[in-house]
Amino acid sequence: MSELPAYLQDCRPRFRQPSAGDMCVEVPWMAVEETNEKVMEIFSEHKDLISLPVVEKGRPIGLINRDIFMSEMSKPYRWEIYGRKNCIAFMDKAPLIVDAEMGIEELTFKTVEYGEKALSDGFIVARDGSFVGVGHGLQLMRVVAELQAARNRQVMHSIEYASVIQRSMLRASRDALVQAQADAALVWEPRDVVGGDFYQFTTLPDGWFAMVADCTGHGVPGAFMTLIASSTLGKAIEQYGPRDPAQLLSSVNRSIKQMLGQMDGQDDTPGSDDGMDAACFWYEPATRELRFAGANLSLFVLAPGADAVQLVAGERKGVGYVDSAFDHTWTTRTVALAPGSLVFVTTDGLIDQVGGPKAITFGKRRIQEVIVAQREQTPAQLNAAMQQALERWQGSHQRRDDLTFFCFRA
């Protein structure tokens, strides 16, 4: 493993007209001829290393993602086959590579245009084509946030643009939902211009996956967390498929803790205590079988003819967060839905909204009452009735949190 260039020591963030070079951080890197055994050694020594750059004759050619590498090498016979082969076997051959002189604004646009991979894996910084170092999506977000705070006139413009980005990221999931389940409806209302709630839908010929999630915070910090959570979920779905919700929650938990410095034993003071609550499930319309895993969020299910709503509770353990173990595994629960059943899921923005004459929360009981009262209506009509009930309850009280809820009929 070669040493980084000496001038990398000068690559420290500056918040007056910063450039990509200011995003450089010192990380190990691999020469193209080095083996996967060496890659494993480096990842084992550096527990917080997300991606490992690969360099050929001084020029960057790819990134090795820790999760993908570890997953591939853990498969039967992979170590025997690939251990002594050079490190490009599991390398991403098309990472985002930017010039050190690129301005922060252009870098932000480039990162967003390149996709979630650049936010989660990071990007390579080069000068005149030669490898300089790497930048991380989370670090870039923090720098952008500090620049916004320093330039008040640009804050709202940036936030409004962030809202466009956030809504654009969510649009594909909405389109997937429409194709998968015609009798479904979704409400997503950030408390501020951007929010900490997000949703994700993925379809396959035999069924579809859904997640509704509430990330730490709201506004800009919450929106940053949705980018992290959404990108890590996308990677988990690519790696494991969408049929095992518990496995996806566990994978996202590991990724968030790694990205935010929450690794057990990494240092005495964790980098953050951020994460998300989530409800996710895989549903197969042909069998009406629903497989659910929840992290502090639950499902509301009303079967035709039933007197009351069934509450399918999620586990009382959030995704990420310091008190969630790195290797925690969630449990998938299987629910057989009768034809015509209503399924409703919400983040706590609906449940915890204060209102009424005694200034108490809306609560789960009122949600169940609305579902029962609207049982013959379409999911869209039920959601509209839920919004009206919430508005009446909220009255003159301030909105406390982002609001997201989803309903479909089996």
C-alpha positions in Angstrom: 0.0 0.0 0.0 1.5 3.3 -1.1 1.6 6.6 0.9 -0.7 9.5 0.0 0.8 12.6 -1.6 2.2 15.0 0.9 0.0 17.9 -0.3 -3.0 15.9 0.9 -2.2 17.2 4.4 -3.3 20.6 3.2 -6.7 19.4 2.1 -8.8 20.7 5.0 -12.3 22.1 4.6 -12.5 25.9 4.2 -15.9 27.5 4.1 -15.1 30.4 1.9 -15.6 29.3 -1.7 -14.5 25.7 -1.0 -13.6 23.2 -3.7 -13.6 19.5 -4.1 -10.0 19.5 -2.9 -11.2 20.8 0.4 -13.3 17.6 0.8 -10.2 15.4 0.7 -9.7 13.0 3.6 -6.7 10.7 4.2 -7.6 7.1 3.5 -5.6 4.0 2.5 -5.7 3.1 -1.1 -4.8 0.0 -3.2 -2.5 -0.4 -6.1 -4.2 -2.3 -8.9 -1.9 -5.2 -8.6 -2.6 -5.8 -4.9 -4.7 -8.8 -3.9 -8.1 -9.2 -2.3 -6.3 -10.6 0.8 -4.8 -7.1 1.2 -8.2 -5.5 0.7 -9.5 -7.7 3.6 -6.6 -6.7 5.7 -7.2 -3.0 5.1 -10.9 -3.2 5.8 -10.2 -5.2 9.0 -7.7 -2.5 10.2 -10.0 0.4 9.4 -13.5 -0.4 10.7 -14.9 3.0 9.6 -13.7 2.8 6.0 -16.7 2.8 3.7 -14.9 2.4 0.4 -11.3 1.7 -0.7 -9.9 3.6 -3.7 -7.9 1.6 -6.4 -5.1 3.4 -8.2 -3.1 2.4 -11.3 0.0 4.3 -12.2 -1.1 7.2 -10.0 -4.5 7.5 -11.6 -7.8 6.4 -9.8 -9.7 3.7 -11.6 -12.3 2.5 -9.0 -13.7 2.1 -5.5 -14.2 -1.1 -3.5 -17.3 -0.9 -1.3 -16.9 -2.6 2.0 -20.4 -4.1 2.3 -20.3 -5.5 -1.3 -16.8 -6.8 -0.9 -17.5 -8.5 2.5 -20.7 -10.0 1.1 -19.1 -11.4 -2.0 -16.1 -12.8 -0.2 -18.3 -14.5 2.4 -20.0 -16.7 -0.3 -18.8 -20.3 -0.6 -15.4 -20.8 -2.2 -15.0 -17.0 -3.0 -12.0 -16.7 -0.7 -10.3 -19.6 -2.2 -11.0 -18.4 -5.8 -10.4 -14.6 -5.3 -8.3 -14.2 -2.2 -5.0 -14.1 -4.1 -6.3 -12.4 -7.2 -5.9 -8.7 -7.8 -8.3 -6.3 -6.1 -10.4 -5.2 -9.2 -12.6 -8.3 -9.0 -15.3 -6.6 -6.9 -14.4 -3.0 -7.7 -16.8 -0.4 -8.9 -15.3 0.6 -12.2 -17.3 3.8 -12.6 -17.1 5.8 -9.4 -17.6 9.6 -9.4 -14.2 11.2 -10.0 -13.9 15.0 -9.8 -11.1 17.5 -10.2 -9.7 19.0 -7.0 -10.4 22.5 -8.3 -14.2 21.9 -8.9 -16.3 24.3 -6.9 -18.6 23.1 -4.1 -21.8 24.1 -6.0 -20.8 22.2 -9.1 -19.6 19.3 -6.9 -23.0 19.2 -5.2 -24.9 19.1 -8.5 -22.5 16.4 -9.9 -23.0 14.3 -6.8 -26.8 14.5 -7.0 -26.8 13.9 -10.8 -24.5 10.9 -10.3 -27.0 9.2 -8.0 -27.2 7.8 -4.5 -24.0 5.8 -4.9 -21.9 8.9 -4.8 -23.6 10.0 -1.5 -23.1 6.6 0.2 -19.7 5.4 -1.2 -18.1 8.9 -1.6 -16.2 10.3 -4.6 -12.6 10.3 -5.7 -10.7 13.6 -5.9 -8.0 13.9 -8.6 -5.7 16.7 -9.7 -4.6 16.7 -13.4 -5.9 13.1 -13.5 -3.7 11.9 -10.6 -5.2 10.5 -7.4 -5.4 13.0 -4.5 -7.9 11.5 -2.0 -11.6 10.9 -1.4 -14.5 12.9 -0.3 -17.6 11.6 1.5 -21.2 12.4 0.8 -22.0 13.1 4.5 -19.0 15.5 4.7 -20.2 17.3 1.6 -23.7 17.7 3.1 -22.2 19.2 6.2 -20.1 21.7 4.3 -23.1 22.7 2.2 -25.2 23.2 5.4 -22.5 25.4 6.9 -22.3 27.4 3.7 -26.0 27.9 3.8 -25.9 29.1 7.4 -23.2 31.6 6.5 -25.1 33.0 3.5 -28.6 33.7 4.7 -29.8 35.1 1.4 -29.0 31.8 -0.3 -30.6 29.5 2.4 -34.1 29.5 1.1 -33.0 29.1 -2.5 -30.9 26.1 -1.4 -33.6 24.6 0.7 -36.1 24.9 -2.1 -33.7 23.3 -4.5 -33.2 20.5 -1.9 -37.0 20.1 -1.9 -36.9 19.6 -5.7 -34.2 17.0 -5.2 -36.0 15.2 -2.4 -39.3 15.1 -4.3 -37.5 13.9 -7.4 -35.9 11.1 -5.5 -39.4 10.1 -4.2 -41.1 10.4 -7.5 -39.8 7.1 -8.8 -41.2 5.3 -5.8 -44.6 6.9 -6.3 -44.6 5.7 -9.9 -43.7 2.2 -8.8 -46.6 2.2 -6.3 -49.1 3.3 -9.0 -48.0 0.4 -11.2 -48.0 -2.2 -8.4 -51.2 -1.3 -6.6 -53.9 0.7 -8.1 -56.0 0.7 -5.0 -53.5 2.6 -2.8 -52.9 6.2 -1.6 -50.0 8.0 0.0 -49.8 11.3 2.0 -46.4 12.9 2.4 -46.2 16.4 4.0 -42.9 17.7 5.4 -43.4 20.1 8.3 -40.9 22.4 6.6 -39.9 22.8 2.9 -37.9 19.5 3.2 -38.4 16.8 5.7 -37.1 13.8 7.5 -39.8 11.3 6.4 -39.4 9.3 3.2 -40.9 6.3 1.5 -39.7 3.7 -1.0 -41.5 1.3 -3.2 -40.0 -1.5 -5.3 -41.9 -3.8 -7.6 -41.3 -7.2 -9.0 -43.6 -9.4 -11.1 -44.8 -11.4 -8.1 -45.2 -8.6 -5.6 -44.0 -5.3 -4.2 -42.0 -3.8 -1.4 -42.9 -0.7 0.6 -41.1 1.2 3.4 -42.4 4.3 5.2 -39.7 5.8 7.4 -39.1 8.7 9.8 -35.5 9.8 10.1 -34.0 11.9 12.9 -35.0 15.5 12.8 -37.0 17.5 10.2 -36.1 20.3 7.8 -32.6 20.2 6.3 -31.0 17.8 8.9 -33.9 15.4 8.5 -33.6 15.6 4.7 -29.9 14.8 4.8 -30.8 11.7 6.9 -33.3 10.6 4.3 -30.6 10.7 1.6 -28.4 8.5 3.7 -31.2 6.1 4.7 -32.7 5.9 1.2 -29.3 5.3 -0.5 -28.4 2.6 2.0 -31.8 0.9 1.6 -31.4 1.0 -2.2 -28.1 -0.8 -1.9 -29.6 -3.3 0.5 -32.4 -4.1 -2.0 -29.8 -4.5 -4.8 -27.8 -6.9 -2.7 -30.5 -9.0 -0.9 -33.7 -8.4 -2.9 -36.9 -6.9 -1.5 -38.6 -10.0 -0.1 -37.1 -10.1 3.4 -37.9 -6.8 5.3 -36.1 -7.8 8.4 -32.9 -8.4 6.6 -33.2 -5.0 4.9 -33.6 -3.2 8.2 -30.6 -5.0 9.6 -28.5 -4.0 6.5 -29.6 -0.4 6.7 -28.8 -0.4 10.4 -25.3 -1.5 9.8 -24.7 1.0 7.0 -26.1 4.0 9.0 -24.0 3.1 12.1 -20.9 2.8 9.9 -21.5 6.0 8.0 -22.3 8.1 11.1 -19.5 6.8 13.3 -21.7 4.7 15.6 -19.6 1.5 15.4 -19.2 -0.3 18.7 -15.7 0.4 20.0 -14.8 2.8 17.2 -14.0 5.5 19.7 -15.1 6.7 23.1 -17.6 9.2 21.8 -19.9 8.2 18.9 -20.1 10.6 16.0 -23.9 10.9 16.3 -27.0 9.4 17.7 -29.1 9.5 14.5 -31.2 6.9 12.7 -34.7 6.2 11.7 -38.0 4.5 12.6 -39.5 2.4 9.8 -42.2 0.1 8.7 -41.5 -2.1 5.7 -43.2 -5.0 4.1 -43.2 -7.3 1.1 -46.7 -8.0 -0.3 -47.7 -10.6 -2.9 -51.2 -9.8 -4.4 -51.7 -13.4 -5.7 -51.6 -14.9 -2.2 -52.4 -11.8 -0.2 -49.5 -12.6 2.0 -47.8 -9.7 3.7 -44.4 -10.0 5.3 -43.7 -7.1 7.8 -40.8 -5.9 9.9 -41.0 -2.7 11.9 -38.6 -0.5 13.9 -40.8 1.5 16.3 -43.6 1.7 13.7 -46.6 -0.6 13.3 -49.2 -1.7 10.7 -53.0 -1.1 11.1 -55.0 -3.9 9.5 -58.8 -3.9 9.2 -60.4 -7.1 7.7 -63.9 -7.0 6.1 -66.5 -7.7 8.8 -64.1 -7.2 11.7 -65.2 -5.0 14.6 -61.8 -3.6 15.3 -58.5 -2.8 13.7 -55.6 -5.3 14.2 -52.4 -3.6 15.3 -49.3 -5.5 13.9 -46.6 -4.0 16.2 -43.1 -3.4 15.1 -40.1 -3.9 17.4 -39.2 -1.3 19.9 -35.7 -0.8 18.4 -34.8 2.0 16.0 -32.5 1.7 13.0 -29.1 3.3 13.6 -28.9 5.1 16.9 -26.2 4.4 19.5 -28.4 2.0 21.5 -29.1 -0.3 18.6 -26.5 -3.0 18.3 -24.5 -3.2 15.1 -25.5 -6.8 14.5 -29.2 -6.4 15.7 -31.6 -8.5 13.7 -35.2 -7.7 13.2 -38.0 -10.2 12.9 -40.3 -10.6 9.9 -44.0 -11.3 10.7 -46.3 -12.8 8.1 -49.9 -11.6 7.9 -52.5 -13.3 5.8 -54.8 -10.6 4.5 -58.5 -11.4 3.7 -59.8 -10.1 0.4 -60.7 -6.4 0.8 -58.6 -5.8 3.9 -57.4 -2.3 4.5 -53.7 -1.8 5.5 -52.6 1.5 6.9 -49.1 2.6 8.1 -48.0 6.0 9.4 -45.0 7.7 10.9 -45.3 9.3 14.3 -46.1 12.7 12.9 -49.7 11.7 12.8 -49.8 9.8 16.1 -47.9 12.4 18.2 -49.6 15.6 16.9 -50.9 17.6 19.8 -54.4 19.0 19.7 -57.9 18.9 21.2 -59.1 20.8 24.3 -56.5 19.1 26.5 -53.6 19.5 24.2 -52.9 15.8 24.0 -51.7 13.6 21.1 -53.9 12.4 18.3 -52.9 8.8 19.2 -53.5 5.4 17.7 -57.0 5.1 19.0 -58.3 8.0 16.9 -56.5 6.5 13.8 -58.3 3.2 14.3 -61.6 5.1 14.7 -61.1 6.9 11.4 -60.2 3.6 9.6 -63.3 1.8 10.9 -65.5 4.8 10.0 -64.1 4.9 6.5 -63.8 1.2 5.9 -66.1 1.3 2.8 -64.2 4.2 1.2 -61.3 4.0 -1.2 -57.7 4.4 0.3 -57.6 7.9 -1.1 -60.9 8.9 0.6 -59.7 7.3 3.8 -56.5 9.3 3.7 -58.4 12.5 3.0 -60.7 11.8 6.0 -57.6 11.1 8.2 -56.1 14.5 7.1 -59.4 16.3 8.0 -59.6 14.6 11.3 -56.0 15.6 12.1 -56.6 19.2 11.1 -59.7 19.4 13.3 -57.7 17.9 16.2 -54.7 20.1 15.7 -56.7 23.3 15.6 -54.4 26.3 16.5 -51.6 24.1 17.7 -48.3 24.1 15.6 -47.5 21.1 13.4 -44.9 19.1 15.4 -43.4 16.9 12.8 -43.3 15.6 9.2 -46.4 13.7 8.2 -46.4 10.5 6.1 -49.1 7.8 5.9 -50.0 5.1 3.4 -53.0 3.0 2.8 -54.0 0.2 0.4 -56.7 -2.4 0.0 -55.8 -6.0 -0.5 
